[in-house]
Each structure stands twice: as structure tokens, then as C-alpha cells.
Amino acid sequence: MPIRRCTNHHTCARSEQTQTRTVVRYCVALVGGLIAGNQLLAARQAWRDWHAWVVSDPSLADFYRTDFWVDVVTAALSVAVAASSSGSSAHTPGLAARARWPCRS
């Protein structure tokens, strides 16, 4: 299949914007996943500390319970942001369209 040359510079600029947007989306998804994983580990430790201090120091147990819920909510929000950024965008053409007509200068 021959490579089609861009005669319209607007199309080439849009292709470069699409590639930049795709890289940014993947970076957001990666960072969101890393944050979520870290927060889930912190939530697990807070859960253990919460239940360890429930009998001997209720105020410290309350602190760890709050810490646990903050970690869980942060992880859930990070996963939601990562999932929404990795989905397709209305402004991004499909993979087949990009593969068929790549812009070459």
C-alpha cells in the first residue's frame, strides 16, 4: 500500500495533536494506576492498624479508620480517572483511519 502524502497541512497538524493527546492519555492512565496501587497498599496497612488499635486506643483506631477510607477513596478516584483517560475520545480518529493514511512530509 503506497504512503499517501499530506497535501493539507491542517490534516497533518491534527494528526500530530492526536498523537500528543494519545501519549498524554496513556501517561495519565499509567500514573493513575500507580497512584491507585500505592493507595491500596496504604489502605491495607491502615485496615490492619485500625483493627489492631480498636481495643487499646479507640482514638488512634478512629484515626486509622479515617486513613483507611481516605486511601480507598483516593484509589477509587485514581482508577476512575485512569479508566476514563484510556477510553476513546470523540476527537480521536480510530486506529484504522490512522493506519491507512499516515501523514508524511
For each residue, the residues with C-beta under 8 A, 3 or more apart:
1: 100
2:
3: 102 104
4: 101 102 104
5: 104 105
6: 9 11 12 15 103 104 105
7:
8: 11 12
9: 6 12 13
10: 13 14
11: 6 8 14 15 103
12: 6 8 9 15 16 103 105
13: 9 10 16 17
14: 10 11 17 18
15: 6 11 12 18 19 98 102 103
16: 12 13 19 20 103
17: 13 14 20 21
18: 14 15 21 22 91 92 93 98
19: 15 16 22 23
20: 16 17 23 24
21: 17 18 24 25 89 91 92
22: 18 19 25 26 92
23: 19 20 26 27
24: 20 21 27 28
25: 21 22 28 29 85 86 89
26: 22 23 29 30 86
27: 23 24 30 31
28: 24 25 31 32 81 82 85
29: 25 26 32 33 82 83 85 86
30: 26 27 33 34 82
31: 27 28 34 35 82
32: 28 29 35 36 78 79 81 82 85
33: 29 30 36 37 78 79 82
34: 30 31 37 38
35: 31 32 38 39 74 75 78
36: 32 33 39 40 74 75 76 78 79 82
37: 33 34 40 41 75
38: 34 35 41 42
39: 35 36 42 43 71 72 74 75 78
40: 36 37 43 44 71 72 75
41: 37 38 44 45
42: 38 39 45 46 67 71
43: 39 40 46 47 68 71 72 75
44: 40 41 47 48
45: 41 42 48 49
46: 42 43 49 50 64 65 67 68 71
47: 43 44 50 51 64 68
48: 44 45 51 52
49: 45 46 52 53 64 67
50: 46 47 53 54 61 64 65 67 68
51: 47 48 54 61
52: 48 49
53: 49 50 56 57 58 60 61 64
54: 50 51 58 61
55:
56: 53
57: 53 60 61
58: 53 54 61 62
59: 62 63
60: 53 57 63 64
61: 50 51 53 54 57 58 64 65
62: 58 59 65 66
63: 59 60 66 67
64: 46 47 49 50 53 60 61 67 68
65: 46 50 61 62 68 69
66: 62 63 69 70
67: 42 46 49 50 63 64 70 71
68: 43 46 47 50 64 65 71 72
69: 65 66 72 73
70: 66 67 73 74
71: 39 40 42 43 46 67 68 74 75
72: 39 40 43 68 69 75 76
73: 69 70 76 77
74: 35 36 39 70 71 77 78
75: 35 36 37 39 40 43 71 72 78 79
76: 36 72 73 79 80
77: 73 74 80 81
78: 32 33 35 36 39 74 75 81 82
79: 32 33 36 75 76 82 83
80: 76 77 83 84
81: 28 32 77 78 84 85
82: 28 29 30 31 32 33 36 78 79 85 86
83: 29 79 80 86 87
84: 80 81 87
85: 25 28 29 32 81 82
86: 25 26 29 82 83
87: 83 84
88: 92 94
89: 21 25 92
90:
91: 18 21
92: 18 21 22 88 89
93: 18 97 98
94: 88 97 98
95: 98 99
96: 99 100
97: 93 94 100 101
98: 15 18 93 94 95 101 102
99: 95 96 102
100: 1 96 97
101: 4 97 98
102: 3 4 15 98 99
103: 6 11 12 15 16
104: 3 4 5 6
105: 5 6 12
